[in-house]
Amino acid sequence: MLYQLIVGSAVSAINIVLHSLFTVGVIGLLRNIALSAAGRSGLQLSGVMVAAALILMVAHTLEIMVWSLAYFVMSAVPAGSDLIYFAFVNYTTLGYGDVIPVKAWLLLGPMAAMNGILMFGWSTAVLFEVLQKTIERQAAPVKSP
């Protein structure tokens, strides 16, 4: 059990690092977009939110691939199982239960779910913050030169 916890924690830590890098990238990129799109508030707000959501979805997909790779390396899923599907089902907490890990790795599924919940919550907070900051910028008076 300890080995499962160590492996699951390591994969979660890799995903936390990935997510932090994407978060920093999203904020930096969108800050520049928001500043360059002055005067087009509706279009700007929509564009910023769509861009942020799409970039964060890419981050989540990469994080799911990390889990899939871990399942492969650890031989955690029965032969012939779709690793990416299994990783998606666990990470998103969908939990169909049609693919079950081998007994030696039963904790990886719940750990992936815990990691996914945390990353989705983080993404929600980032989207909210991006939305809030964009609206604040739009409401701020324009400074004259």
DRENVO-627829 format. One record per atom (N, C-alpha, C, O): x, y, z. Coordinates in pm, whole numbers, plus 32768, in hexadecimal, padded with zeros to 4 digits. Example, Ala and Ser with C-alpha at 12.3 -4.5 7.8 and 13.67 -1.06 7.14 Angstrom:
<sites>
85277DC7830C
84CE7E3E830C
85287EB6830C
85907EB4834E
85057F1F82C4
85577F9682CA
850A80038313
853D80728324
</sites>
This chain:
<sites>
80517F898000
800080008000
8056807F8000
803580E07FBC
80C1807E804B
811A80F28052
815381147FC8
815C81897FA3
817980AD7F7E
81B280C27EF8
814981037E9C
816A815C7E4D
80CC80D87EA7
806181147E58
805281A97E7A
804181FD7E22
805781C67EFB
804A82527F27
80BF82A77EF5
80AB831A7ECE
8135826F7EF5
81AB82B87EC5
819F82D27E30
81B683437E02
817B826B7DE3
816D827B7D52
80FC82DF7D33
810E83397CE1
808A82CE7D73
801A83297D5C
803B83B87D82
801384167D3D
808383C97DEF
80AC84507E18
810F848C7DB5
810A85047D99
8169843B7D81
81CA846C7D1F
818584997C9E
81A585027C67
812684487C6F
80DC846D7BF6
808B84EB7C0F
808485447BBA
804C84F37C84
8000856C7CA7
805B85E67CAC
803586517C7C
80D385D77CE4
813186477CEB
815A86757C5F
816586ED7C46
817186177C05
8193863B7B7A
8120868C7B3E
813686F07AFB
80A6865F7B56
803386A77B20
802187307B5F
7FF7878E7B1C
803F873D7BDE
803787BF7C20
809C88207BE2
807D88957BCB
811487EF7BC7
817988437B85
8149886A7AF9
815288DF7AD3
811688097AAD
80E188287A27
807388917A2F
807288F179E1
8018887E7A8B
7FA888DB7A96
7FD789667ABF
7FA289CB7A8F
8038896C7B16
806C89F07B3E
80AD8A367AC7
809D8AAF7AB7
80F589EC7A74
81348A2879FE
80CA8A5B799C
80D78AC87965
80628A0B7986
7FF68A37792D
7FAC8AAE7967
7F858B09791D
7F988AB079EB
7F538B1F7A2B
7FA28BA17A18
7F698C0879F3
80228B9B7A31
80778C117A1E
80748C3D798D
806B8CB5796F
807B8BDE7932
80758BFD78A3
7FF18C3C787B
7FEF8C9F7832
7F838C0578AB
7EFE8C3A788C
7EF28CC978BE
7EC68D217875
7F198CE07939
7F0D8D667972
7F638DCB7926
7F358E3A7907
7FDE8DA57907
80368DFF78BC
80028E1C7831
80008E8F7805
7FD98DB477EB
7FA68DC57762
7F288E1A7761
7F1B8E75770F
7ECD8DFC77BB
7E4E8E4377BA
7E5B8ED177EC
7E0D8F2877C5
7EBE8EEB7840
7ED78F74786A
7EFE8FC877F0
7ED0903977E0
7F538F90779A
7F7C8FD87721
7F078FE976C0
7EF890547683
7EB68F8276B0
7E428F8B7657
7DE18FF4768A
7DAE9045763C
7DC78FF4770C
7D6890547747
7D9890E37734
7D47913C771B
7E1990F97740
7E4E91807731
7E4891AF76A0
7E3692267686
7E5791527641
7E5A917975B5
7DCF91847577
7DC191B77508
7D69915675BC
7CE191567584
7C8991C275C2
7C1091B175CB
7CC4922F75EC
7C79929A762C
7C0D92CF75CE
7C2292DD7556
7B9892EC7608
7B2C932675B9
7ACC92C0757F
7A6692E87547
7AE79242758B
7A8E91DA7555
7A65917E75C7
7A88910975C9
7A1B91B37625
7A02916E76A3
79BE90E67695
79ED908576CF
795190DC764A
790B905D763D
79608FF575F7
796B8F837624
799C901D7589
79F38FC3753E
7A6D8F9E7590
7A998F2B758F
7AA48FFE75D5
7B198FE67628
7AFA8F827697
7B458F2376AB
7A8E8F9676DD
7A688F3E774B
7A518EB0771A
7A7F8E4F7756
7A0A8EA476AD
79EE8E207674
7A6F8DDD7646
7A858D677662
7AC28E267601
7B408DEF75CF
7B9C8DC1763E
7BDA8D577635
7BA58E1176A6
7BFB8DEF7717
7BC98D70775B
7C198D18777B
7B488D657770
7B108CEF77B3
7B208C72775E
7B448C087792
7B068C7C76DC
7B148C087683
7BA78BDC767F
7BC58B657689
7C018C3C7670
7C908C19766B
7CBD8BD776ED
7D038B7376EB
7C948C0F775E
7CBB8BD677DF
7C858B4877EF
7CCE8AEF7818
7C078B3477CD
7BCB8AAF77DB
7C108A4A7780
7C2B89D977AA
7C2C8A707706
7C6C8A1376A8
7CFA89EE76D5
7D23897B76CD
7D448A517703
7DCD8A377732
7DC989DC77AD
7E1B898077B8
7D6D89F47807
7D63899F787E
7D358912785B
7D5C88B2789D
7CE1890577F3
7CBA887F77C6
7D328833778E
7D3D87B977A1
7D8A8879774A
7E068839771A
7E5888097791
7E8F879B7790
7E61885C77F8
7EAA88367871
7E6F87B778AE
7EB8875B78D1
7DEB87B278BB
7DAA873C78F4
7DC386C0789F
7DDB865378D4
7DBF86D1781D
7DD8865F77C4
7E66862B77D5
7E7C85B277D9
7EC6868577E0
7F51865A77F8
7F5E8614787E
7FA685B1788A
7F19864578E2
7F1E86087966
7EE1857B7963
7F11852179A6
7E79856A7916
7E3D84E67904
7EA0848978BE
7EA9841378DF
7EEA84BE785E
7F50846E7819
7FBE8442787B
7FF483D4786F
7FDF849978DA
804284747940
800E83FE7992
805883A079AE
7F8F840379B9
7F5583927A01
7F55831479AB
7F7582A779DB
7F338323792E
7F3282B278D2
7FBD827278C7
7FCA81F878C7
802282C578BE
80AC829478B9
80D1824B793B
811381E37937
80A5828179AA
80C1823F7A2B
807D81B77A30
80B981567A5F
800281AD7A01
7FBD812C79FE
800A80C879A7
8015805279C8
803E80FA7938
808A80A378DD
810B8073791F
81287FFB7920
815880D07956
81D980AF7994
81C7804E7A09
82187FF37A1A
815F80617A57
8147800D7ACD
80F97F8E7AAD
80E37F3B7B05
80D07F7F7A2F
80787F0E7A08
80017F067A68
7FE07E9B7A9B
7FC37F787A7D
7F587F837AE0
7ECF7F597AAC
7E717F487AFA
7EC47F487A29
7E437F2879ED
7E527EA479A2
7EBB7E897968
7DEA7E5079A3
7DF27DD0795C
7E1A7DE178C9
7DF57E44788A
7E647D827895
7E8F7D857809
7E177D9877AD
7DAD7D5E77C3
7E2A7DEA7748
7DC17E0376E6
7D637E75770A
7D0C7E9976BB
7D737EAD7781
7D1E7F1E77AA
7D4E7F9E7767
7DC57FAD774A
7CF27FF8774F
7D1380797715
7D4280D67786
7CF2810577D7
7DC480EE7789
7E00813B77F6
7DCF81CC77F9
7DB682047864
7DC182087784
7D968294777F
7D0582A077AE
7CE382FA77FA
7CB282457782
7C27824377AF
7C2082327847
7BD7827A788B
7C6B81D3787A
7C6D81B9790A
7C9D82347956
7C65825779BE
7D0382777922
7D3682EF7963
7CCD835F7962
7CBC83A479C6
7C86837078F1
7C1D83D578E9
7BAE83B8794D
7B8084127993
7B82833A7954
7B15831479AD
7B39832E7A3F
7AE6835D7A8C
7BB583107A64
7BDF83297AEE
7BF383BE7B0A
7BBF83F17B6D
7C3D84037AB4
7C5F84907AC8
7BE284E77AD1
7BDD85457B21
7B7F84C87A7F
7B0485187A7E
7AA084E97AE5
7A3485237AF1
7ABF84837B30
7A6B84447B96
79EA840B7B5A
798883F87BA2
79EA83EE7AD9
797683B27A98
795C83277AD1
78EB83057AF3
79C682D77ADA
79BF82577B1F
795D81F17AE8
790D81BA7B34
796181D77A67
790A816F7A2F
791D80E97A74
78BC80A17A8E
799980C77A92
79B580487AD2
79C27FD47A70
79CC7F617A9A
79C37FF279EE
79D17F87798D
7A617F59797C
7A7A7EEC7949
7AC17FAC79A6
7B4E7F8479AB
7B797F957A3D
7B6980007A78
7BAF7F2C7A73
7BD87F2D7B00
7C6D7F0F7B06
7C9D7EB47AC3
7CB77F5D7B55
7D477F447B5E
7D647EBC7B9C
7D117E817BE0
7DDD7E8C7B82
7E077E0F7BC1
7E0E7E277C57
7E257E977C84
7DFB7DBD7CA4
7DF27DC97D38
7E677E147D76
7E557E5E7DD7
7EDE7E007D3F
7F557E407D7A
7F537ED87D6C
7FA17F1D7DAE
7EFB7F0E7D17
7EFA7F9D7CFC
7E707FDD7D11
7E5180427CD1
7E207FA67D66
7D987FD87D79
7D90806A7DA6
7D2F80AE7D87
7DF4809B7DED
7DEF81257E1F
7E0A818F7DB4
7DEA82047DC8
7E4481677D43
7E6381CB7CDD
7DE6820E7CA3
7DE882857C85
7D7B81C37C93
7CFE81FD7C5F
7CC9826C7CB8
7CB282DB7C88
7CB582507D38
7C8682BC7D90
7CEA83307D9B
7CC183A37DAB
7D6A83137D94
7DCD83807D9B
7DC583D77D1E
7DD384517D25
7DAE83987CAA
7D9C83E57C2E
7D1F843B7C37
7D1F84AE7C0B
7CB584037C71
7C39844F7C82
7C4F84C77CDF
7C1F85357CC4
7C9784B07D4C
7CB5851C7DA9
7D0685897D62
7CED86007D74
7D6785617D13
7DBA85BE7CC8
7D64860C7C64
7D7386867C56
7D0C85C67C1E
7CB586077BBC
7C59866D7BFC
7C4886DC7BC8
7C1C86487C6D
7BC386A67CB3
7C1087267CD8
7BDE87957CC5
7C8887147D0D
7CDA87877D33
7CFB87DD7CBA
7CF188587CC0
7D23879E7C4B
7D4987EB7BD4
7CD188317B96
7CDF88A27B66
7C5B87F17B96
7BE488327B61
7BBA88A87BB9
7B8F89107B86
7BC588987C3B
7BA989077C96
7C07897B7C80
7BDF89F07C7F
7C86895A7C6D
7CED89BF7C51
7CC98A097BD1
7CCE8A837BCB
7CA689BD7B69
7C8389FB7AE8
7C098A557AF6
7C048AC17ABA
7BA98A2B7B43
7B328A7D7B59
7B588B017B9B
7B268B6B7B76
7BB18AF97BFD
7BDF8B737C41
7C298BCE7BDF
7C188C487BE3
7C7B8B947B89
7CC58BE47B26
7C648C267AC5
7C728C9D7AA7
7C018BDC7A95
7B9F8C167A38
7B528C887A7A
7B3A8CF07A3C
7B2C8C747AF6
7AE58CDD7B3E
7B3D8D597B4F
7B0F8DCA7B3A
7BBA8D447B74
7C168DB57B86
7C2F8DFF7B03
7C328E7A7B00
7C418DB47A97
7C558DF27A13
7BDA8E4479ED
7BE68EB579BD
7B648E0C7A03
7AE88E5479E6
7ADE8ED27A3A
7ABF8F3E7A06
7AF88EC57ABB
7AEE8F387B15
7B528FA67AEF
7B2E901B7AEA
7BCE8F7F7AD5
7C348FE47AB3
7C1590277A2E
7C2C909F7A1D
7BE18FDC79CF
7BBE9016794E
7B4E907B795D
7B5290E77922
7AE9905979AC
7A7B90B579C4
7AAC91327A0E
7A8191A179EE
7B0491217A70
7B3D91947AB8
7B8991EF7A5A
7B7E92697A63
7BD791B57A00
7C24920779A0
7BC792547944
7BE192C77922
7B5A9212791C
7AFC925478C3
7AB592C97909
7A95932E78CB
7A9E92BA798B
7A59932179D7
7AB393947A01
7A8394017A22
7B37937D7A00
7B9693E37A2C
7B99945679C7
7B939440794E
7BA494D079FA
7BAC954379A0
7C2C953D794C
7C959511797C
7C21956878D1
7C94956B7877
7CEE95DF789F
7CBF964F78B0
7D7095C578AD
7DCF962E78D2
7DF796797855
7E18963E77EE
7DF596FD785E
7E23974E77ED
7EB9976177F3
7EF49769785E
7EF69769777B
7F88977A7778
7FB797FF77A5
802F981977A7
</sites>
